[in-house]
Amino acid sequence: MKKIYVDADACPVKDEIVKVATRHKIQVFMVCNGGIRPFRNNLINLIIVSEGSDEADKWIFEKIKSEDIVVTSDIPLASKCIDKGAFVLKHDGSILNVMNIGNVLATRDLMSDLRSSDPFLQGKSKNFTRADKGKFLNSLEILIIN
């Protein structure tokens, strides 16, 4: 049975994940460094990892299995999870897979290099919209059903 693992610290779609998982009776692991209240739903497990960089990522990577769903915007974590056979979904509804992760990683690395060479270059993070939420819900349904 598929499970859903969420890199939950900065995840804007936690409520949507809970609703969809409850409807499909899928176990969810919300993994964070703290600051999230426990859920009253038995399907939703709150996992609090120790403070430190990438602790949540490490926990998720150790636990996932092929066919599980990982919700994250962390591209290196996404790449490792795809290598393990998991499905990866970003908060904006983008599905990452073996066909597109190489380009996504390359773009991430290029932007990181550009920012480090020019301290005045700021990344433009787009606002999270209702359309993003709708796309996320549709993509999550597709990953669960398939």
Buried (B, 14 or more C-beta within 10 A) or exposed (E): EBBBBBBBBEBEBBEBBBBBBBEBEBBBBBBBBEEBEEBEEEBBBBBBBEEEEEBBBBBBBEBBEEEBBBBBBBBBBBBBBBEEEBBBBBBBBBBBEEEEBEEBBEEBEEEEEEEEEEEEEEEEEEEEEEEBBEBBBEBBEEBBEE
